[in-house]
Amino acid sequence: MAISRRKFLGCITAALGTTTGAGAIAHAASNKHFTGYPDSFGVLHDATKCIGCRKCELACNTVNSLEKPDKPFDDLTLLDGKRRTGEATFTVVNKFGSRFAKTQCNHCQEPACASACFVKALKKDPSGAVVYEESLCVGCRYCMVACPFNIPAYTYNDPLTPKVTKCTLCLPRIKEGKLPGCVEICPKEALIFGKRSDLINMAWKRISKNPDQYVPHLYGEHEMGGTSWLYLSQVPFEQIGMREDLGNIPAPQFTAGALGSVPIIVGLWPVLLTGVYAISKRKDKIAREEQDAAVQKAQELAAEEMKTQLSKLKEKMTKEKQTAITAEVKKAVAEAVKKAEEKAAKAAEPASPDEPTTDEDAPEASASPDTSVKEEE
């Protein structure tokens, strides 16, 4: 049986009072400082080598079995617009003038998303990846709010099993001894996988050897406490779409304390979110049904109108064709009558005296001279 929005919110309000009194409260994750795992992996993205081929997007889509996009990956016109990651797009390449840069989850050393998650559905793995446990997630989406890079997405179109999605650093492949999909396919080696500490040393060697090719800064070494994705660039990072206002203080120091002071009703929170989501989806469904009905009605009216117009056009063409045929017949008959009259008039005219007679008009020839002479004798 359907339930009205007012009745649903009333039930939620009553339940809030009951559950709060019972003291079933959980707090956000701790703000204990964490410096990262010493042997964790990472990826160095040298933006000076990126050519914007989008092969990394293709590899990411393939290895993660994501939904295929509407436009193929070799369509480079998409680079003309600014894009961000989404529920079925874990990485994107954007164009900035003549330069390109890849965007995905940076897998922070001290992730803001993990700090904001009060059920610990997100956590930092010793490999360096920030992993997501779908079975623990309650759909609060605090991680989306907390992430300074605007990365986590949510599968709103999946009402039964919605979840948070983002780059996984291809952790399953790493465990098998393979490279992340994007790193493996990159034709210009703009992406290099390895231990984070080794990547930092490699990056600074490149900077020192080619001071004219790189700005003297390794993005991700210290930003927000450090990230597993590191970046080199020839221009200031803000010119390739990256934030330079984050500072070096780890995100949990901003998020965990604030969220920890706000009690969360663990038992009721999923119900509340599910109910609100259901109401929202029902409104969307009704709107879609009304829109579909209107479109269908418009199509039917258009089809009927077209049918009527075609019938009128056919009738008009038939009349015009019949009129043309009648006119041609009359014209042919008139020409035939005219020719017949001219021929009859010519035949009725008397012959002229001066005109020579034809063999048909000449009298019968007399007997031959030889015969006449014979008779006289």
Buried (B, 14 or more C-beta within 10 A) or exposed (E): EEEEEEEBBEEBEEBEEEBEEEEBEEEBBEBEEBEBBEEBBBBBBBBBBBEBBBBBBBBBBEBBEBEEBEEEBEEEEBBEEEBEBBBBBBBBBBBBEEBBBBBBBBBBBBBBBBBBBBBEBBBBBEBBBBBBEEEEBBBBBBBBBBBBBEBBBBBEEEBEEBBBBBBBBBBEBBEEEBBBBBBBBBEEEBBBBBBBEEBBEBBBEBBEEEEEEBBEBBBBBBBBBBBBBBBBBBBEBEBBBBEEEBEEEBBBBBBBEBBBEEBBBBEBBBBBBBBBBEBEEEEEEEEEEEEEEEEEEEEEEEEEEEEEEEEEEEEEEEEEEEEEEEEEEEEEEEEEEEEEEEEEEEEEEEEEEEEEEEEEEEEEEEEEEEEEEEEEE
